[in-house]
Amino acid sequence: MKEATLDQVETRPESSMAVRATIASSVGAALEWIDFAAYGAVAATIFPKLFFSAMDPNMGILAAFITFGIGFFARPLGGIFFGMLGDKIGRKNILLYTLCLMGGASFLIGCLPTYQTIGIAAPIFLVALRFFQGFALGGEATGAQLMTMEHAPKSKRGLYGSFINIGSSFSSACANGMMFALIAVMGIVEFESWGWRIPFWMSFLLVIVGVYIRMRVTETPAFQKAQSQGVTEKVSAFDVFKQYPKTILRLLIIWCAPTACFYVITVFSLSYLTKNLGMDSQSAFLCLAGANLLAVVMVISGGALSDKFGRKPIMLISSVLMLIVSMFYFSMLDTKNWYVIFAAMAMFVGFLQIQSGVQPAFFAEPFPTKVRYSGSAAAYTGANLVAGGPTPFLVAWLLQNGGGSTLPVTIFCGVIICLALVAIICSPETRHLEMSR
């Protein structure tokens, strides 16, 4: 492909390949996120009984949340590993590898015997497979964003990129919706016995669909241009950390807030509602699924608004709204009124997901093509390591050691949001920057 043609592909607003890349990246990312979200749902409700039954119930919950966090520990490793490969061999090939790895690990989780069957080997295998889930998602999340961002026209990068991040909310809605449906059809006893395995078994079919879609997308124009100029061959493994350490750290701090709060809502809230407030898990799954479906609109709105007003203003507004709703989130859950609980979840996750719509562009634009995958992945997955994985465990510990009071959890959310606000204020505007540099 000639360079002139590449430029045309990059700038043409209605480019069919840009649309195809967005669809392929969004669908593939959503498929992988479904597996990741399904794990979070059962980790909060089922796994303490199946894989940690020898422990005290409170310790079983903490242990289950630790296995949940293992996936986040693996994500930066996967992000750095696949990021360096993606900056050398391209975005498309990496996305095929990560999809197959995620699907295989998820399918095997669905096949795992429980603690009662094989003893201590069960949680060990669970931890190992969760690690591979996180390792794959570390490369997938950033790669899917870049596949879209580097194909998208400049004036619509925020909008196109936002479709990638509907995966986290859409997949959480699908995962919790599946749990609700399975419990409704099978009953809670059958669901806890074997029905929880069904979402993981479905990974086999999801991989086939995802690979087929992604095979129909070309490599990105920005990477092809860098490759033709020999730029990609000169990149060493740690160039991005030497050249852009402040940028990586700033973006990491910014993303800690939505990451931590997302898992307070989608993982810890399930445990809090069912274990501490005595609410039924089926209704909790339904509320969370509905809230995440509404949040999909907020993701897309955030990306579109950032194209018009800039990345920084939208990130600031979203953070302020998150801070406000975090102050009374648990008070609304404590009413034990399902309508109020749904409203609390919808507002918190909705305001949070505005930032998810801005994030792909906000993280990709500061870096040049030769280190864009590595830099974006380091910041994005680093935030998930620092704030995503430990959060369910940390807030469960805060609750248990705070006499059942949710005030320490509320303070935790407020502090981390305020830190992100400071980092956003210190950030430059990036929507004017070229991707093919």
C-alpha positions in Angstrom: 0.0 0.0 0.0 1.3 3.4 -1.0 1.9 6.2 1.6 -0.7 8.4 -0.1 -3.3 5.7 0.2 -2.4 5.3 3.9 -3.0 9.0 4.5 -6.3 8.8 2.8 -7.3 5.8 4.9 -6.3 7.7 8.0 -8.1 11.0 7.3 -11.2 9.9 5.3 -14.1 10.4 7.7 -16.3 7.6 6.4 -13.4 5.1 5.8 -14.9 1.6 5.6 -11.7 0.2 7.2 -11.9 2.6 10.1 -15.5 1.4 10.8 -14.5 -2.2 10.3 -11.6 -1.8 12.7 -13.8 -0.2 15.3 -16.4 -3.0 15.0 -13.7 -5.7 15.1 -11.9 -4.2 18.1 -15.1 -3.5 20.0 -16.6 -6.9 19.5 -13.3 -8.7 20.3 -12.7 -6.6 23.4 -16.3 -7.1 24.6 -15.9 -10.9 24.2 -12.7 -10.9 26.3 -14.3 -8.6 28.9 -17.3 -10.9 29.3 -14.9 -13.7 30.5 -13.1 -11.2 32.9 -16.4 -9.8 34.2 -18.0 -13.3 34.7 -15.0 -14.2 37.0 -15.6 -11.1 39.0 -19.3 -11.9 39.5 -18.7 -15.5 40.7 -15.7 -14.5 42.7 -17.9 -12.3 44.8 -20.7 -14.8 45.3 -19.8 -18.5 44.4 -16.1 -19.1 44.6 -15.7 -18.7 48.4 -18.0 -21.8 48.8 -16.5 -23.8 46.0 -12.7 -23.2 46.1 -12.2 -21.9 49.7 -14.7 -23.9 51.6 -12.1 -25.0 54.2 -11.7 -21.4 55.4 -13.7 -19.2 57.7 -16.5 -17.5 55.5 -14.9 -14.0 55.9 -11.5 -15.3 55.0 -13.0 -17.2 52.1 -14.3 -14.0 50.7 -10.9 -12.3 51.1 -9.2 -15.3 49.4 -11.6 -15.2 46.5 -10.9 -11.5 46.0 -7.2 -12.2 46.1 -7.6 -14.6 43.1 -9.6 -11.9 41.4 -6.7 -9.5 42.0 -4.2 -12.0 40.4 -5.7 -11.1 37.0 -4.7 -7.5 37.6 -1.2 -8.4 38.7 -0.8 -10.2 35.4 -2.2 -7.4 33.3 0.8 -5.1 33.4 3.1 -8.0 32.6 0.9 -8.9 29.6 0.6 -5.2 28.6 4.4 -4.7 28.6 5.1 -8.1 26.9 2.4 -7.7 24.2 3.0 -3.9 24.0 6.7 -4.4 23.0 5.7 -7.1 20.5 2.9 -4.9 19.2 5.3 -2.0 18.6 7.6 -4.3 16.6 5.3 -6.7 14.7 2.0 -4.8 14.6 -1.3 -4.5 16.3 -3.4 -7.1 14.4 -1.3 -10.2 15.1 -1.1 -9.4 18.8 -4.9 -9.1 19.1 -5.3 -12.6 17.6 -2.9 -14.1 20.1 -4.5 -12.4 23.1 -8.0 -13.5 22.1 -7.0 -17.2 21.9 -5.2 -17.1 25.2 -8.1 -15.5 27.0 -10.6 -17.9 25.6 -8.5 -20.9 26.5 -7.9 -19.9 30.1 -11.6 -19.0 30.6 -12.8 -22.3 29.1 -10.5 -24.2 31.5 -11.8 -22.3 34.5 -15.2 -23.6 33.6 -13.8 -27.2 33.7 -12.0 -26.9 37.1 -12.9 -29.4 39.8 -13.7 -27.7 43.2 -11.9 -27.9 46.5 -14.1 -30.8 47.6 -12.9 -32.9 44.6 -9.2 -32.2 44.4 -8.4 -30.2 47.5 -5.8 -27.5 47.6 -5.0 -28.1 43.9 -8.3 -26.5 42.9 -7.5 -22.9 44.1 -3.9 -23.3 42.8 -5.2 -24.1 39.3 -7.8 -21.3 39.6 -5.0 -18.8 40.4 -2.9 -20.0 37.4 -5.8 -19.7 35.0 -6.8 -16.3 36.4 -3.2 -15.2 35.8 -3.4 -16.1 32.1 -6.7 -14.3 31.8 -5.1 -11.2 33.1 -2.0 -11.6 31.0 -4.1 -11.9 27.8 -6.3 -8.9 28.7 -3.2 -6.8 29.4 -2.3 -7.0 25.8 -5.8 -7.0 24.5 -7.1 -3.8 26.1 -4.5 -1.5 24.7 -4.2 -3.3 21.4 -7.9 -3.0 20.6 -7.8 0.7 21.4 -4.8 1.4 19.1 -6.3 -0.7 16.3 -9.2 1.7 16.3 -7.4 4.9 17.2 -4.8 4.5 14.4 -7.5 3.8 11.8 -9.9 6.6 13.0 -10.2 10.0 11.4 -8.7 12.8 13.6 -11.9 14.6 14.2 -13.7 11.4 15.5 -10.9 9.7 17.5 -12.8 10.1 20.7 -16.0 8.8 19.4 -14.5 5.8 17.6 -12.3 5.0 20.6 -15.2 5.1 23.0 -16.8 2.0 21.3 -13.8 -0.1 22.5 -14.6 0.7 26.1 -18.2 -0.1 26.0 -16.8 -3.6 26.5 -16.3 -3.2 30.3 -19.8 -2.1 30.9 -21.5 -4.2 28.2 -19.6 -7.3 29.3 -20.4 -6.7 33.0 -24.1 -6.3 32.0 -23.9 -9.5 29.9 -22.1 -11.5 32.6 -24.5 -10.4 35.4 -27.5 -10.8 33.0 -26.4 -14.4 32.4 -26.0 -15.0 36.1 -29.6 -13.7 36.7 -31.0 -15.8 33.8 -29.2 -19.0 34.9 -30.4 -18.6 38.5 -33.9 -18.0 37.3 -34.0 -21.0 35.0 -31.9 -23.5 37.2 -32.4 -22.3 40.7 -29.7 -21.2 43.1 -28.8 -24.8 44.1 -28.1 -26.0 40.6 -26.4 -22.7 39.7 -24.0 -23.0 42.5 -23.4 -26.7 41.7 -22.5 -26.4 38.0 -24.5 -23.6 36.3 -21.8 -21.0 37.0 -19.5 -22.8 34.6 -21.7 -22.1 31.5 -20.4 -18.5 30.9 -16.8 -19.8 30.9 -17.6 -22.7 28.6 -19.1 -20.3 26.1 -15.6 -18.9 25.6 -14.9 -21.5 23.0 -17.6 -20.1 20.7 -16.6 -16.5 21.5 -13.0 -17.1 20.4 -14.2 -18.5 17.0 -16.4 -15.4 16.4 -13.7 -13.0 17.5 -10.9 -14.5 15.4 -13.1 -14.5 12.3 -14.0 -10.8 12.7 -10.4 -9.7 13.4 -9.0 -11.6 10.4 -10.9 -9.2 8.2 -9.1 -6.0 9.4 -5.8 -4.7 8.0 -2.9 -3.5 10.0 -3.1 0.2 11.0 -1.9 3.0 8.7 0.2 4.6 11.5 2.1 1.3 12.2 2.6 0.6 8.5 4.0 4.0 7.9 6.4 3.6 10.9 7.4 0.1 9.7 8.1 1.4 6.2 10.4 4.0 7.6 12.3 1.5 9.7 11.3 3.1 12.9 9.9 0.0 14.5 13.1 -1.9 14.2 15.0 0.6 16.3 12.8 0.5 19.3 14.2 -1.2 22.4 12.2 -2.8 25.1 12.4 0.0 27.7 12.6 3.1 25.4 9.1 4.3 26.5 10.1 4.2 30.2 13.2 6.2 29.5 11.6 8.8 27.3 8.1 9.2 28.8 8.2 8.3 32.5 6.2 11.3 33.7 3.5 10.8 31.0 3.1 7.2 32.0 2.9 8.0 35.8 0.4 10.8 35.2 -1.9 8.7 33.1 -1.6 5.8 35.6 -2.7 8.1 38.5 -5.6 9.4 36.5 -6.9 5.9 35.6 -6.6 4.6 39.2 -9.8 6.4 40.2 -12.3 4.9 37.6 -10.6 1.6 37.9 -10.9 1.3 41.7 -14.5 2.7 41.7 -15.6 0.4 38.9 -14.7 -2.7 41.0 -16.1 -1.2 44.1 -19.4 -1.1 42.2 -19.3 -4.3 40.1 -17.5 -6.7 42.5 -17.5 -5.4 46.1 -21.1 -4.2 46.0 -22.3 -7.6 45.1 -20.6 -9.1 48.2 -21.8 -6.2 50.4 -25.5 -6.5 49.2 -25.7 -10.3 49.6 -23.4 -11.0 52.6 -23.8 -7.8 54.7 -27.3 -6.6 53.9 -28.8 -10.1 53.3 -30.2 -9.2 49.9 -30.7 -11.9 47.2 -28.0 -12.3 44.6 -30.4 -12.6 41.7 -31.8 -9.1 42.2 -28.2 -7.8 42.8 -27.1 -9.2 39.4 -30.1 -7.7 37.7 -29.5 -4.2 39.1 -25.9 -4.2 38.2 -26.7 -5.5 34.7 -29.2 -2.7 34.1 -26.8 0.0 35.5 -24.0 -1.2 33.2 -26.3 -1.2 30.1 -27.2 2.4 30.8 -23.6 3.2 31.2 -22.8 2.2 27.6 -24.5 5.4 26.5 -22.3 7.4 28.9 -19.2 5.8 27.4 -20.1 6.8 23.9 -21.2 10.3 25.0 -17.8 10.8 26.8 -15.9 10.0 23.6 -18.0 12.2 21.4 -18.0 15.1 23.8 -14.2 14.9 24.0 -14.0 15.4 20.2 -15.9 18.6 20.6 -14.7 20.1 23.8 -11.3 18.4 24.4 -10.2 15.4 26.4 -9.3 17.3 29.6 -12.5 19.2 30.3 -14.6 16.0 30.0 -12.3 14.1 32.2 -12.5 16.8 34.8 -16.3 17.0 34.8 -16.6 13.2 35.1 -14.3 13.2 38.1 -16.2 15.8 39.9 -19.5 13.9 39.3 -17.9 10.7 40.5 -16.7 12.4 43.7 -20.1 13.7 44.5 -22.0 10.4 44.0 -19.3 8.4 45.9 -20.2 10.4 49.0 -23.7 8.9 49.3 -23.4 5.7 47.3 -23.4 3.3 50.3 -26.1 5.2 52.0 -28.3 4.5 49.1 -27.4 0.8 49.1 -28.2 0.7 52.8 -31.8 1.6 52.2 -32.3 -2.0 50.9 -34.7 -0.6 48.4 -33.9 -2.1 45.0 -35.0 1.0 43.1 -32.7 3.2 45.1 -29.9 0.6 44.8 -30.3 0.6 41.0 -30.2 4.4 40.9 -27.0 4.5 43.0 -25.3 1.9 40.8 -26.5 3.6 37.6 -25.3 7.1 38.6 -21.9 5.9 39.9 -21.0 3.6 37.1 -22.5 6.1 34.5 -20.5 9.1 35.6 -17.4 6.9 35.8 -17.8 5.5 32.3 -17.8 9.0 30.8 -14.0 8.7 31.4 -13.9 5.3 29.7 -15.1 7.0 26.5 -12.3 9.5 26.6 -9.6 7.1 27.8 -8.5 5.5 24.5 -7.8 8.8 22.8 -6.4 10.4 26.0 -3.9 7.5 26.5 -2.9 7.0 22.8 -2.4 10.6 21.7 0.6 11.6 24.0 2.9 8.8 22.6 4.5 8.5 19.1 3.7 5.4 17.0 7.0 3.6 17.8 6.2 3.3 21.6 2.4 4.0 21.6 1.5 0.4 22.4 4.1 0.0 25.2 3.4 3.5 26.7 -0.4 3.2 26.6 -0.3 -0.4 28.0 2.1 0.5 30.8 -0.2 3.3 32.0 -3.5 1.5 31.5 -2.5 -1.9 32.9 -0.4 -0.3 35.6 -3.5 1.5 37.0 -5.3 -1.8 37.0 -2.5 -3.4 39.0 -2.3 -0.6 41.5 -6.0 0.1 41.9 -8.0 -2.6 40.2 -6.8 -5.9 41.6 -6.3 -4.8 45.2 -9.6 -2.8 45.5 -12.1 -5.6 46.2 -9.8 -7.2 48.8 -8.9 -3.8 50.3 -12.5 -2.5 50.7 -13.6 -5.9 52.1 -10.8 -5.7 54.6 -11.8 -2.0 55.5 -15.4 -3.1 56.0 -14.5 -6.1 58.2 -12.0 -4.0 60.3 -14.3 -1.0 60.5 -17.0 -2.7 62.4 -19.2 -3.0 59.3 -19.1 0.7 58.6 -18.8 1.7 55.0 -17.3 5.1 55.9 -13.7 3.9 55.4 -14.7 2.6 51.9 -16.3 6.0 51.1 -13.1 7.8 52.2 -11.0 5.5 50.1 -13.1 6.3 47.0 -12.9 10.1 47.7 -9.1 10.1 48.2 -8.4 8.2 45.0 -10.7 10.4 43.0 -9.1 13.6 44.3 -5.6 12.3 43.4 -6.9 11.7 39.9 -8.4 15.2 39.7 -5.0 16.8 40.5 -3.3 14.7 37.8 -6.0 15.6 35.2 -5.5 19.3 36.0 -1.8 18.9 35.4 -2.4 17.2 32.0 -2.1 18.9 28.6 -4.8 18.8 26.0 -4.0 16.2 23.3 -6.8 16.1 20.7 -4.9 18.2 18.3 -1.9 15.8 18.1 -1.3 13.6 15.0 -1.3 9.8 15.4 1.0 9.1 12.5 4.1 10.8 14.1 
